[in-house]
C-alpha cells in the first residue's frame, strides 16, 4: 500500500500527457490500422517509459544503445527487409520516373532553411530536414551520425508522418491539381526486364552512389543487398524471411526503442513541437514538388502524365503509391495508376538515401 501511495505521488502531469500521446498512437495503430507494427509498440513504449518509479525505461534505453546509438544497427537491418520488398521493374521500364523521386526531396532542403531560421544549430537543422525524406531509417541514421540533440522528436516525426501519409497527402494533391488532371489516364507499357538486368541494377546503383555520395553507401548498400536477395532467384526463402519476419521484427524493436526517447521531461518541449511542425512542412513541400514537376513536364509532353504520381516520389513505400492509386480510382474507376506510382515511389526510396548521404557529406563534423 505504501509503495502504491509513493507511486501515485510521483505521477506528474507531463507523464499523463505522454500516456495520452501513447494512447493516441495505439488508437491509430488498431482502429485506423496506420502502420500498426510501428505505432503500436511506439505508443505502448511511450506509456511504459513514463510510468513513475519504473525500471522499464533503463531496459529499453539499453536496447536503444545496442540498436541505434551504437552503430545504427536497426535502421540498416530494416533496409535489407525494405530492399527485399521492392520491385524495381516499373522504374526500369520507365527510367524518367526517377525525376519525380528527386523532385520530391525538395522538402528536405526547404526544411533545412526553415529549421535554421528557427535558430537550430546546423547539425540539428540538417537532421530535422531529413524528416522530409519520409524515410524513418534514413532519418535515424543521419540524425545519429550528425550527433543531433533532437533524435527523439525526429524519429517520432519521421515515423508518425509516414503512418499518416493517407491523411496528409490527399488534400495537398487535390489542392495542387484540377479534376481533369486527376482523371488523366496513363497506359502502363511495361516491357519484360531480364533477370540479368534486375541482378545488375542493385550492384551498379550501389557502386554509382558510392562514387557520388560515399556517406550514403551504408544505407544504399543494405537496401540494394536486400533487393539482390530478392532478384537473385537462389535465396527465395531468405527473401521471404527478410520481407516479412525480419522487417516486422526490426520495426517492432524500432518502435519500442524510439519510445525510450519519449520521456516526458525530455520530449514535451517547445522545440519538439517546432520539429513536428517542420516535419509536416517537409512532407507538404515534398508532395508539392513532385506534383509540380509532373505539371511542368506536361507542358512539353504529347502523352500527358497524371500529375498525382509525382506525389509518390516521397520515400514512404508503398503507402504513398497506394494513396495516389486510390485517388485515381476515385476520379475514374478505370484509371489504374498503381504501377506508375510504384515506379515513382521506389525512385523516391533511392533518392531519399542519396539525399541523406549528401546531407551527411555537407554537415558531418559540425555536431558536438
ChimeraX attribute file (.defattr): number of C-alpha atoms within 10 A of each C-alpha:
attribute: neighborCount
match mode: 1-to-1
recipient: residues
	/A:1	6
	/A:2	7
	/A:3	9
	/A:4	9
	/A:5	9
	/A:6	12
	/A:7	14
	/A:8	13
	/A:9	10
	/A:10	12
	/A:11	14
	/A:12	14
	/A:13	9
	/A:14	15
	/A:15	21
	/A:16	15
	/A:17	15
	/A:18	24
	/A:19	22
	/A:20	15
	/A:21	17
	/A:22	24
	/A:23	18
	/A:24	16
	/A:25	24
	/A:26	22
	/A:27	17
	/A:28	18
	/A:29	21
	/A:30	15
	/A:31	10
	/A:32	10
	/A:33	14
	/A:34	22
	/A:35	19
	/A:36	22
	/A:37	20
	/A:38	25
	/A:39	30
	/A:40	25
	/A:41	24
	/A:42	31
	/A:43	28
	/A:44	20
	/A:45	25
	/A:46	30
	/A:47	24
	/A:48	23
	/A:49	27
	/A:50	26
	/A:51	21
	/A:52	17
	/A:53	14
	/A:54	11
	/A:55	11
	/A:56	15
	/A:57	23
	/A:58	12
	/A:59	12
	/A:60	21
	/A:61	20
	/A:62	14
	/A:63	18
	/A:64	23
	/A:65	14
	/A:66	15
	/A:67	20
	/A:68	22
	/A:69	19
	/A:70	10
	/A:71	14
	/A:72	20
	/A:73	17
	/A:74	23
	/A:75	22
	/A:76	24
	/A:77	21
	/A:78	25
	/A:79	26
	/A:80	26
	/A:81	29
	/A:82	22
	/A:83	28
	/A:84	26
	/A:85	21
	/A:86	22
	/A:87	16
	/A:88	21
	/A:89	20
	/A:90	25
	/A:91	21
	/A:92	20
	/A:93	16
	/A:94	16
	/A:95	13
	/A:96	13
	/A:97	25
	/A:98	20
	/A:99	18
	/A:100	29
	/A:101	29
	/A:102	25
	/A:103	25
	/A:104	36
	/A:105	31
	/A:106	22
	/A:107	30
	/A:108	29
	/A:109	20
	/A:110	17
	/A:111	27
	/A:112	24
	/A:113	16
	/A:114	18
	/A:115	23
	/A:116	17
	/A:117	11
	/A:118	13
	/A:119	10
	/A:120	18
	/A:121	16
	/A:122	18
	/A:123	27
	/A:124	24
	/A:125	25
	/A:126	28
	/A:127	34
	/A:128	33
	/A:129	32
	/A:130	32
	/A:131	34
	/A:132	35
	/A:133	32
	/A:134	34
	/A:135	24
	/A:136	25
	/A:137	25
	/A:138	31
	/A:139	28
	/A:140	28
	/A:141	28
	/A:142	30
	/A:143	28
	/A:144	19
	/A:145	19
	/A:146	23
	/A:147	18
	/A:148	23
	/A:149	17
	/A:150	20
	/A:151	23
	/A:152	21
	/A:153	25
	/A:154	28
	/A:155	25
	/A:156	25
	/A:157	26
	/A:158	27
	/A:159	24
	/A:160	22
	/A:161	22
	/A:162	25
	/A:163	22
	/A:164	16
	/A:165	19
	/A:166	17
	/A:167	11
	/A:168	16
	/A:169	20
	/A:170	19
	/A:171	11
	/A:172	17
	/A:173	24
	/A:174	14
	/A:175	9
	/A:176	16
	/A:177	17
	/A:178	11
	/A:179	9
	/A:180	9
	/A:181	18
	/A:182	23
	/A:183	20
	/A:184	19
	/A:185	17
	/A:186	15
	/A:187	13
	/A:188	14
	/A:189	11
	/A:190	14
	/A:191	11
	/A:192	10
	/A:193	13
	/A:194	9
	/A:195	12
	/A:196	10
	/A:197	13
	/A:198	19
	/A:199	18
	/A:200	13
	/A:201	18
	/A:202	22
	/A:203	15
	/A:204	13
	/A:205	15
	/A:206	22
	/A:207	16
	/A:208	13
	/A:209	19
	/A:210	18
	/A:211	12
	/A:212	14
	/A:213	20
	/A:214	18
	/A:215	22
	/A:216	26
	/A:217	20
	/A:218	16
	/A:219	24
	/A:220	31
	/A:221	22
	/A:222	21
	/A:223	27
	/A:224	25
	/A:225	19
	/A:226	26
	/A:227	28
	/A:228	22
	/A:229	22
	/A:230	26
	/A:231	24
	/A:232	15
	/A:233	12
	/A:234	10
	/A:235	13
	/A:236	13
	/A:237	12
	/A:238	16
	/A:239	25
	/A:240	16
	/A:241	15
	/A:242	26
	/A:243	21
	/A:244	15
	/A:245	14
	/A:246	19
	/A:247	22
	/A:248	17
	/A:249	15
	/A:250	22
	/A:251	25
	/A:252	19
	/A:253	20
	/A:254	27
	/A:255	24
	/A:256	26
	/A:257	28
	/A:258	29
	/A:259	29
	/A:260	26
	/A:261	23
	/A:262	26
	/A:263	21
	/A:264	20
	/A:265	12
	/A:266	12
	/A:267	17
	/A:268	16
	/A:269	11
	/A:270	8
	/A:271	14
	/A:272	18
	/A:273	14
	/A:274	14
	/A:275	24
	/A:276	20
	/A:277	12
	/A:278	25
	/A:279	30
	/A:280	21
	/A:281	20
	/A:282	29
	/A:283	30
	/A:284	20
	/A:285	24
	/A:286	31
	/A:287	31
	/A:288	24
	/A:289	24
	/A:290	30
	/A:291	26
	/A:292	21
	/A:293	18
	/A:294	22
	/A:295	20
	/A:296	12
	/A:297	13
	/A:298	15
	/A:299	9
	/A:300	9
	/A:301	9
	/A:302	8
	/A:303	11
	/A:304	16
	/A:305	21
	/A:306	24
	/A:307	27
	/A:308	32
	/A:309	31
	/A:310	34
	/A:311	35
	/A:312	35
	/A:313	39
	/A:314	39
	/A:315	30
	/A:316	25
	/A:317	22
	/A:318	17
	/A:319	21
	/A:320	28
	/A:321	28
	/A:322	20
	/A:323	21
	/A:324	29
	/A:325	22
	/A:326	19
	/A:327	20
	/A:328	24
	/A:329	16
	/A:330	13
	/A:331	15
	/A:332	14
	/A:333	11
	/A:334	11
	/A:335	19
	/A:336	19
	/A:337	24
	/A:338	20
	/A:339	21
	/A:340	26
	/A:341	29
	/A:342	29
	/A:343	29
	/A:344	35
	/A:345	35
	/A:346	29
	/A:347	28
	/A:348	33
	/A:349	27
	/A:350	22
	/A:351	25
	/A:352	30
	/A:353	28
	/A:354	25
	/A:355	21
	/A:356	27
	/A:357	26
	/A:358	17
	/A:359	24
	/A:360	24
	/A:361	14
	/A:362	12
	/A:363	18
	/A:364	17
	/A:365	12
	/A:366	14
	/A:367	15
	/A:368	8
